[in-house]
Amino acid sequence: MGITKTTQADEFGRLFAAMARYYHDWARQQGISYTQLAVLHTLVRQTHCTQKQISDEWSLPKQTLSTVCKNYLDAGLLTAAATDDKREKQLSLTAAGRALAEPLIARLEALEQHILTQFGHERSLRLLQEFGELSRIFAEHMEA
């Protein structure tokens, strides 16, 4: 067997994937999918947005997201209102959707806050700044 060389970019990719996996696993423990979590999280935070906005924010496939939103609409957890763009609808949580989503997202926020407190406020701020700059540079070169 040959020696495997790992680059810094490889390590970043591994760590990013691990962070996403933690959220996938947490969602599964709550009895929902990561995509369902993304929809509920976004609509608790923003009160209304389009499927495209959720897809862009969470880097989710449009078809998977469409299926989740349709199921939530059918279950009475979401409403959809027309926008200027006839292809898009503004999604919002219904009262039943809020009753489901708000406690779920509150539990996630409490867990995240516990983790970030343990990591440290100053370290968290530095990490966000540095990651933001790294992301900006990646975008600059990957979109070229």
C-alpha positions as CSV (number, residue, x, y, z in Angstrom):
1,M,0.0,0.0,0.0
2,G,1.2,3.5,-0.8
3,I,1.6,6.4,1.5
4,T,-1.5,8.7,1.5
5,K,-0.7,12.4,1.5
6,T,-3.2,14.7,3.1
7,T,-3.3,18.3,2.2
8,Q,-4.7,21.2,4.2
9,A,-7.5,21.4,1.7
10,D,-8.3,17.7,2.3
11,E,-8.4,18.3,6.0
12,F,-10.7,21.3,5.6
13,G,-13.0,19.2,3.5
14,R,-13.0,16.4,6.0
15,L,-13.8,18.8,8.9
16,F,-16.6,20.5,6.9
17,A,-18.1,17.2,6.1
18,A,-17.9,16.1,9.8
19,M,-19.7,19.3,10.9
20,A,-22.5,18.7,8.4
21,R,-22.7,15.1,9.5
22,Y,-23.3,16.2,13.1
23,Y,-26.3,18.2,12.0
24,H,-27.6,15.3,9.9
25,D,-27.2,13.0,12.9
26,W,-28.9,15.4,15.2
27,A,-31.8,15.8,12.9
28,R,-32.2,12.1,12.6
29,Q,-32.2,11.8,16.4
30,Q,-35.2,14.2,16.4
31,G,-37.0,12.0,13.8
32,I,-36.5,14.3,10.8
33,S,-34.1,14.6,7.9
34,Y,-31.5,17.3,7.5
35,T,-33.5,18.8,4.7
36,Q,-36.6,19.0,7.0
37,L,-34.4,20.6,9.7
38,A,-33.1,23.2,7.1
39,V,-36.7,24.2,6.2
40,L,-37.9,24.5,9.7
41,H,-34.7,26.3,10.9
42,T,-34.9,28.8,8.1
43,L,-38.6,29.6,8.6
44,V,-38.2,30.0,12.3
45,R,-35.4,32.5,11.7
46,Q,-36.8,34.4,8.7
47,T,-40.6,33.8,9.0
48,H,-41.0,33.6,5.2
49,C,-38.8,32.8,2.2
50,T,-38.8,30.9,-1.0
51,Q,-37.6,27.3,-1.7
52,K,-34.8,28.8,-3.8
53,Q,-33.6,30.9,-0.8
54,I,-33.5,27.8,1.4
55,S,-31.8,25.8,-1.3
56,D,-29.1,28.4,-1.8
57,E,-28.6,29.0,1.9
58,W,-28.2,25.3,2.8
59,S,-26.8,24.0,-0.5
60,L,-29.6,21.5,-0.9
61,P,-30.9,19.9,-4.1
62,K,-34.0,21.6,-5.4
63,Q,-35.9,18.3,-5.9
64,T,-35.3,17.1,-2.4
65,L,-36.3,20.4,-1.0
66,S,-39.4,20.5,-3.2
67,T,-40.5,17.2,-1.9
68,V,-40.1,18.2,1.8
69,C,-41.9,21.5,1.2
70,K,-44.8,19.7,-0.6
71,N,-45.1,17.2,2.3
72,Y,-45.1,20.1,4.9
73,L,-47.7,22.0,2.8
74,D,-49.9,18.8,2.6
75,A,-49.5,18.3,6.4
76,G,-50.6,21.9,7.1
77,L,-47.3,22.9,8.5
78,L,-46.5,25.5,5.8
79,T,-48.4,28.0,3.7
80,A,-47.3,29.3,0.3
81,A,-48.1,32.7,-1.0
82,A,-47.6,34.0,-4.5
83,T,-44.6,36.3,-5.3
84,D,-43.8,38.5,-8.3
85,D,-42.0,35.5,-9.8
86,K,-44.8,33.1,-10.7
87,R,-42.4,30.2,-10.4
88,E,-41.7,31.0,-6.7
89,K,-43.8,31.1,-3.6
90,Q,-43.1,32.6,-0.2
91,L,-43.2,29.9,2.4
92,S,-44.3,30.5,6.0
93,L,-45.0,28.2,8.9
94,T,-48.6,27.8,10.0
95,A,-49.5,27.8,13.7
96,A,-49.1,24.0,13.7
97,G,-45.7,24.4,11.9
98,R,-44.5,26.9,14.5
99,A,-45.7,24.5,17.3
100,L,-43.5,21.8,15.8
101,A,-40.5,23.9,14.7
102,E,-39.9,26.4,17.5
103,P,-39.2,23.9,20.3
104,L,-37.1,21.8,17.9
105,I,-35.0,24.8,16.9
106,A,-34.8,26.0,20.5
107,R,-33.3,22.6,21.4
108,L,-30.8,22.9,18.6
109,E,-29.9,26.5,19.6
110,A,-29.3,25.4,23.2
111,L,-27.0,22.6,22.1
112,E,-25.1,25.0,19.7
113,Q,-24.8,27.6,22.5
114,H,-23.4,25.0,24.9
115,I,-20.9,23.9,22.3
116,L,-19.8,27.4,21.5
117,T,-19.5,28.4,25.1
118,Q,-17.3,25.4,25.7
119,F,-15.2,26.4,22.6
120,G,-15.0,30.0,23.9
121,H,-16.5,33.3,22.7
122,E,-13.3,34.9,21.5
123,R,-12.2,31.7,19.7
124,S,-15.6,31.5,18.0
125,L,-15.4,35.1,16.8
126,R,-11.9,34.5,15.4
127,L,-12.9,31.3,13.7
128,L,-15.9,33.0,12.1
129,Q,-13.7,35.8,10.8
130,E,-11.1,33.5,9.5
131,F,-13.6,31.1,7.9
132,G,-15.5,34.0,6.4
133,E,-12.3,35.2,4.7
134,L,-11.4,31.7,3.6
135,S,-14.9,31.3,2.1
136,R,-14.6,34.6,0.3
137,I,-11.3,33.6,-1.3
138,F,-12.7,30.2,-2.3
139,A,-15.7,31.9,-3.9
140,E,-13.5,34.3,-5.7
141,H,-11.5,31.5,-7.3
142,M,-14.1,28.8,-7.7
143,E,-16.6,31.1,-9.5
144,A,-14.0,32.4,-11.9
